[in-house]
Amino acid sequence: MKVIDANVIAYLLIEGRYTDKAKQLLKKDPEWIAPLLWRSEYRNVLATYVRNKYFDLSQALFLVKKAEELMQGGEYQVQSKDVLELAKESGCSAYDCEYVALAKDLGAKLITTDKQLIKAFPNITINLSDITI
């Protein structure tokens, strides 16, 4: 089981720099979990792609469906107290600390490419680019 940030989901489903790494990770460990926030962050990625005409709305809706299927049963609420304490201690955004709070709560690793999170929480995070399978 791995906590996955929204960008890793995007890397899996939208061909790009880390798509192969995300696919390898999913094959090795298909139990991906995330705080409910992942949906909004992923939608924002897709909205940016639509606005910049990388793909159209129908493609974005297809990718939302694929992501929701992937994450079905793996979405969790996190405690506000935990998130705010982590944000205060680290200087990271509350958004990012939702992923950290979930990983800490479940004793799991957080897969991300966020350099600030990796630096602030080196014992909890794994950089997607460092994954070797």
N, C-alpha and C positions, 0 to 999 in steps of 0.2 A: 504494500500500500504506500502510495506517494501522494503528498499534497502537490498539486500542479497549479501554477499561476495561469491566468487567462492567456498570457502571451504564448505559453507552451501549447495550449489548446489551439491557438491560432497558427503556430508553427506547424502543428500536425496537419491541419486541414487546409491551409493556404500555402501553396508551394513557395519555398523560400530558403533562406540560409540554413536554418536549423531543422528543416522538415525531416531529413534522414535521421537525425538524432532523436527527434520526437517519436518517429515511427519505431526506431530501435527500442526506445524506452517503453513504449506501449506494448511491444511484443514481449519484452522481458518481464514487465510488471503491469498488467492490464487493469489493476485496481487503482484508478485515479480518483482522488477526492479534492474538493475545494470548498471554500466558503461560498455562500449564495451570491456574493458580490461578483463572482466570476462571470455571471451572465451579463451584467451591465458593462463590465470591462470588455468582454468579448464583443458585445453589440457595438461598443464604441469603435473597436478596431474595424468591424465590418462597415459601419457608417462612414468611416474615413475612406475606406476602399471604394465605397459607392460614390461618395462625393468627388473623389479624385478619378472616377471613371475607370478604375482597374477592373471592376465588374459591375453588373447591374443588380437591381434590387432582387430579382428572382434568384440570382446566384447567392446573394447574401442570405436570403431566407432559407435556401437549401443548406448553406453552411451552418446556420443557426440550428436547424433541425438535426444535422449530423452531430453537432457538439452537444445538444441536449440529450440525444440518444447515448452518446459516449458517457456523459456524466450522470445519467439517470441512476438514482440511488446513492450517489456519491457527493451529495450537496449537504452542507452543514451550516448551522448557525453558530456564531461565535459570541463570546461574552464581551460586551462593551468595555467592561473594566479591564479585561486582559488586553484588549486592543489598545486602549488609551495608555495603559502603563507601558506597553512595548513601544508605542509611538513616542512617548515622553523620554524613555530611556535611550532610544536609538536615534531619534531625529528623523526616522522614516515616516512616510505618510501613514495615516490610519488605514487607508485602503490596503497598502502593502502589508501592514501589520495584522490584518485579518488572516492572511495566509500563514504568517508566522504563528499566530495564536492557535490556529487549528493544528498546525504541525506539532507545536509544543503540547497541546492538550491530548493529542492522540499518540504522542511519541513517534511521530513519523518525520521523514525528511521532506523538505520543500524543494521542488525542482523549479528553477527560475533562471533567467538571464539578467536579472536586475542587479547591477553592480553594487548599488547602495545596500540592498538587502544582503547580498553575499558578504559584504564587508562588515555589516553590523551584526550578522548572525551566522558566523562561519561554522558553528557546530550543528546548525539546523538545516542550512541550505546546501544544495548541490547545484553547481552551474551546469545547465543543460549542455553547454559546449564541451564540458569535461567528461561527459558520459562516454564510456567505451564499452562496447558489448561484443 
